[in-house]
Amino acid sequence: MFTEKDFEVLKKEAEKECYLYTVRDSIRIDDFFHQLHPELTLSKIRKIIKEGQVTIDGETVKPNKKLHKGNKIDIDLHRPETNLPVKENLNLEIIFEDEYLAVINKPPGIVVHPAPGNYEGTIVSGLLYYFDELAASKEKTRVGIVHRLDKETSGVLLIAKTDEAHEKLSALFKDRKMRKVYQGIVYGKLKEKKGVVNEPIGRSLSDRTKMAVRYDNSREAITAYQVLQESENHDFSLIEFYPKTGRTHQIRIHAKFLNCPIAGDKKYLKGKYPFQSTISRHLLHARSLSFIHPFTQKELSFTANHFDDFLHLQEKIFHSSTIV
């Protein structure tokens, strides 16, 4: 801990602060920042530092940088406008659109909305290029976004064009009135070709960037599944997943719980597996989405075609590129 005697306040406004560190004993910049702003989480503070909104003697630094006597610290709590998404032509495949909503086939390898390290080439940038109107968001980086898919996950993504549409579509997800179908190529084979995983998911205790099945500080997570294909010469299966809840990394975690992790999942998969060098991403695809249109009351169902990397590996493993 430090006291007010350890630094001099040079400037303190609504969103800009400047301090002069005046003691010899060093302290990390993230710890210094956190003690000044205990209302912010340490992870949020480190994110702000990594985004270049904190400088020491005019230089951007890493969160573990230590302060020394005479250092001048500038803190800018205002999110830079340069981080807001801009229009980019990403040649997105539009499956459907009307005056209220749109459905796209999200390519793998593209993040849905801007985040540290991914401010360009996001789905939001592609949406801004294509659509004249998108639902607003509390965060300007998430306009139109109703739900997310992981960066490497491909497939059906629902977009809201108006604020009212966003509210109603979000309610359908919350009330579990969206029928979601995913398909994934997994390592391993299951004895039970059809079943349900009902295991709660929470933040991993060993790695806060990961999720895990755990029975405290967790939330209900339910995924039904059915095996579609099994390989003859390799230990692979093509499985269809039907998530009833929408937890972060849910299908990936439940597949791992079944001892059949998603092929190519570098975050949750350890060890060596066949074709590992040829798989560039986790092979999970949001195949279809079905729901009642909140304005027209028509029953809608949308299917997204698989991308070439998925189809090529399916052909190599199962000797068939036929998708149910």
N, C-alpha and C positions, 0 to 999 in steps of 0.2 A: 504493500500500500504506500501511497504517497500522500502528502498533505498539500494545502494551498501554498505553503512556503517553498515547495519544490518547483514551482513554475510561476511565470508571470503572464497574466492575460493581456495580450496586445490588442486583441479585437474579439468581440463576441456579439454577433448579430443573429438574426433569425436562422440563417442557413450557412453562415460563414464564421469560422472561429480561427483565431491565431494565438499561439502560445509560445513562450520562450522557456525552454527547460533550463533550470538553474542549479541543479545539483550534480555531483560527480557520479553517484551510483546510477547505473543504467537500468532501464526497464524497457520491455518490448513495447513497440508502438501500439499493437493491438490491445495490450493490457492497459496502457495509458489511456487510450480512447475509451475502453470499456469502463474504466473507473470514472471518467468524465460523463459517460452516458450509460449508466446501468440499465436504463429502460430498453436499450438495444441488446439483442443477443450477440454473443461473441461471433457466431457464424455470419450474422448480418454485418457486423463491423469489419470482419475480414473480407467480406464481399466488397464493401465500400472501398477498402484499402486497395484491393486487387484491381478495382475499376479506375484507379488513379485519382480518387477524390481526396486523398491524403498525401501531402508532401512534407519532406523534411529538408530544410534548406533549399527548397525549390525543386527537389528531385522526388519522383514517385518511388515508392519502396514496397517491399514485401511485408506481410503482417508480422514476421518474426524479427524485423529490423529493431536493433536496440538504440535507445536514445542516449545521448551524452550531453554533458554540460555545454550550454550555448546553442544547442539545436533550436531552430525555429520551426514550429509545426503548424501547418495550415490544414484545416479540415473544412471541406465543402460538402455539406449535407444535402445539397440540391442535386438531384439526378441529372446528369448532363443530357441536354436535348439531342446531342449527337448519337445517343444510344437508342433513340426512337427509330422504329422501322421505317424504311423508305420503300417506294414502289420498285419491284423488280419482276421482270418477265421470267418466270420459272417454268413456263409451258406446262402448267398444272392440268391434269385431266379432270374436267368437270363432268361428273356423272349425271347431275341433276341440278336444276335451279328454278325457283319461282320468285315471287316478290318477297317471300318471307325467309327462305332458307336456301342453302346450297349443299351439295354433297360432292366431295372430291376424292380422288384416289391418291392418297399421300405416298410419294416415293420414299424408299428407304434412304437413310443418311442425311435427312433434313430435319432440323428441329422445328417444332410447331411455332414457337414464339421466341423473340430475342431474350437472351440470358447472357451472363458473363462468358465471354469467349465465343459467343454465337450471335452477333448483332446483324450480320448480313446473310442473305440467302435463306431466310426462314419462310415458313409457310405463310405467316402474316404478311411478309413483303410481297409474296406472290398473290395473295388475296387483294391487297391494296391496289395492285396493278390491274387485276381483272375486274373487280367489282366496284361500282360507283358508290354503293352504300353497304356499310357493315355495322353491326351492333357495337355500341360504345362499351367501354370497360373501365373499371376503376383504375386499372393499369393500362396506359396507352399502348403498351406493347402487345396486348392480347385482344385487340378488336376482332369481333366476329367469332372468337373461339368459344365453343360450348364445352368441349372435352378435349383431352390430349391423347396423343400416341407418342411412345418413346421415339427418340431420334432414329433408331434402326428399324423400328416397326413400320411396316407399310400398310396401306389399305384405306378403308372407308373412314372419312373424317367429316363430321357434320358442322356446318357453318351457319351462324345466325346473321341475317341481314339487318334486322331491326332489333331495338331494345326489347320490345314486347315478345318477339320471337325467341330471343335469348332467354328471357325469363321463363317462357313456357317450355322450351326444349330442355332447359336445365332442370325444370321440375320433373319432366319425364324421366330423366336419368336418376334424379334423387328418389323418385317413387318406384324405380325399377320397372318402368314400362317400356324400356328400350330392349329389344331382343338383339343381343350382340353375338356374332359368331366369328371366331378366330380359327386359323389353321396354322399349325407349326410342325416343322420337322424336328424330331427329338432324337437324342441318343438313348437307345434302350428299347425294350419291349415290355408290354404290360400283360400280366396274366388275366386281369379283369379288363376286357376290351371296352367296357362302358362303365361309368361310375360318376361319383360326385366327391370332390374334395371340399370338406368343410373345416378349414383350419384358419384361425385368426392370424393376421399379419400386422407386424409393427416394425419399428426401426431396429436394425441390427445393433446389438450391444458391442460387437467387436469392430464394426465399421459403420459410421453414421451415414455414409452415402448409400448403404445397402438396406434392403428390407429383409425380413425373415419371418418364418412361422414362430410365433411366441405366444405365451398364454398370460402375459401381463403387459400393461401399456400397449395394447393392440386393439384392432378392430375386426369385427366379423368379416370373413372373406369366404365366398362360396363359388366354386367353379365345377360345372359338369363337363364331362369329356366323353369322346367316343373315338376309338381307333379306326382310321380309314384305310391305311395301308401299312404293311410291314415288309421290310426288305428280306430277301432270301440269303444274300451273301454277306450282308453287313448288319450290325446291330442298330438299326434305325427304324423309326415309326413315323407315320404321318398322322397326326392327331387333330381332331376338331374340338375346340374348347368353347364352352358356353358360360361366360362369367355372369353370375347373378349380382355380384357387387362390383365396385370399381376401385379397388385399392391400387396404390402405386406398385407396379411390377407384379401384379397379382398372378397372372398366368405363368410368368417366368418362375415365381416362387413356388407355386403349386406344382408345376412340372418338375421342378427340382425335388420337391417333397415326395413325388411319385418315383423318384430315382430315374426320371427320364427328362433331364434338362434340355432346354431348347438348344439345338445345334448352333454353334457359333456364339453363344452367350458368354462373352469374355468376363463379364461382371460376376457371374454366378457359377461358372464352369471351370473346374480345375482338372489337370491331367491331359493326356493326349488321346485323340480320337481320330478315326478315319476321316479323310478329306479335310482335316483341320486347316491345312495351309490354303485350301481353295475357298474357304468360307469367310467372307469379309464382314459379315454382320450376323446378328442373331436372326434366325429364319422364322419369324413370327409375322403373320399377315392378318389384318382385320378384314375378314372375308365379306361379311354382310352386316347390315343394320336394318331393323324393321321396327316401325312404330306407327302410331296414328297421328296424322298431320294435325297439329294443335289448332289450325284455323279452318281447314276444309273438312276435317274429320275423316279423310280418306285413309285407308290402310296403305302404307308405303313400305317397300322393301328394296334395298339397294345392294348390289353385289359389285365388288371391286376385283378386277383381274389381277392375277399374280404378276410380279415383275420377273424379268428374264433370269436373274440370279437364282431365284427360288425354283423356277421351272427347270433350269439346267441341272441343278443338283438333284431335283426329284427324278429326272430322267436317268441320271447317273446312278442313283441309289436304288430306285424302285423299277428301273427300266420302263418307266411310263411317265408321261407328263400330263395324263388325264386327271383333272381336278373335279371332284364331286361338287 
